[in-house]
Amino acid sequence: MELLAASSGKPVSTRQITDLAGVTAPTLYHHFGDKDGLMEAVVARGFEEFVQREGTIERSASPILDVQRLWDIHVHFGLSHGQLYTLMFGNAGPGKRPVLVEEAEHLLERELARAAGAGQLAVPPAQAARAVLAANIGVTLMLLADEQDEPLTGGDIAILPLSAQTRDAVLRSVVSDPSFVDEPERGAISGGQPSYVAAAIALNATLESSHPEQLSGTEMRLFLEWLHRLSNAPENGRDRGDGQPPTTSGGPQAAS
């Protein structure tokens, strides 16, 4: 990791590694197979540090505020560990999605599930996490490509125009009310009950995490399927897909 940090983007040779570690090449091969195996171990160690940083923040009553803070921590980690971050997140290609990206997505999804449970998401947590992480990685890699005059602190990241604007723009695209992004400390839905899409997403997130005993396994799977369909449906039943107008709560179809 030390050699990687000082490499300025250039490849680190096996000779450099063995000289600094004070071992022979066969020792390296014995433990890691080859240099690629060693780099995989370096990436795993880096991801441990990444997860530790994200896990150490004290959660607030506002899940959207916590997602914003996790975004800032992500960018700060990337700019503080440029070569390592590029190795972790910058080596994707067609049909080659790093496992670490999936794991980072799951971390973010768990946090967004809190927002879903509060009725604050307009899309399912997994979809929101994918959008937020994609933007988070893209911004970090773009900032790494820019030369920074001085190292940036966590506070600098929070007000960095490209990072803050992109962060809040992508969050506005997934929340049920854009004002949650501008005033995340409110933490509660204003203006009455959430839309049925946001309510379905909230109930879906709650049921998947709580597994109530009142429903059998078959009933739970069916209920979650209904909620999933509602979570991905257009608002107010504008498009049922069968050419028929939406049913109302008082109609014969609803009664049946």
C-alpha angles and dihedrals in degrees: 000000000000092000092045092052091052097042098090088217096308121127117269111229127223088238092058091050097048093044093052093043092046094232137113125254093253089059090055091048091048093057102033107018093232141344091283089057090052091050090051088055090049091052091049090051091048091051090052089057090046092053091045091055092049092045096052097065114104108241116237130207089262115074092191091056089050091051089052090051092048089053091053092048090051093052092045091051091050095050091045093050102032101162094039092048091051089051090049101044109009102068099077121129141160107318090356112105112166114238088228090063090056092048092049088049091054091051091054092043091058090055093046090050086069089057090048091051089055091051092249100123127082092193132040115280093247092055092046092048092052092052095045095046093047090054092042093054093043093052092046093051091047092050090049088056089057118077113242118211092211135008112275123233126217090260091053091054092054091060099033102126099223093046098042095043094048093044094053094041094056091044091052088055093059105036125090092230121028090211088073087071095048093043105024093159090072088074094180134087115259129201099043130290121358121251116275090254092055090042092052091049090049093049092044092054092047095049094047090055100039105038097203115219093220090081127062120231092259092048091048093051091049093046092049090049090054091048091048090053092048091047090058097039125107114261118271093008092280092156119030092169093234099082092246125121117255116272121241130222092253099047127106093251091057091047092053 
